[in-house]
Each structure stands twice: as C-alpha cells, then as structure tokens.
Amino acid sequence: MVSDHTIISIDARGLRCPLPVLRLARALRENPAAEAFSLVADDPAAATDIPAFAGERGLVYEPTGPLAWLIRR
C-alpha cells in the first residue's frame, strides 16, 4: 500500500502523446492513496497535454523542469 506521502514516479520519455497522459491516468487510478506524482516526458506535446489533463481533473501541477511536473491531488 502506498502512503499519502509517497511520490509516484512516471517516466514517459520515449512515449508520444497521448501516452504520457495515459500513464499519469493509470498511476492515479492504481495508486489511490498517493497524493503526489512526478512525471517526466520528452514529447513536446506533453507541455500542453499534461497541464490540460491535470486542470480538467482538478489536480495541482507545477513544472519541475523542461517537460517535467509534480502533480498533486
């Protein structure tokens, strides 16, 4: 079981959108106790898709680098 303080890492490098978004959606679903997710991608489309996905679901997100985010429930 994942505690609410665990940060789930999602490495979506090498994946084209929408796969980074789908990886984030799966991580959210599979880790209901987790409050934070770290995602890194290298598809430029993720710069639009990840913030849009997070915003639509009421998630808080902050960039942590180029094409990298910390997403919180």
Beta strands, then each sheet from edge to edge (+ up, - down):
strand 1: 7-12
strand 2: 36-41
strand 3: 60-65
strand 4: 68-72
sheet 1: 1+ 2+ 4- 3+
end
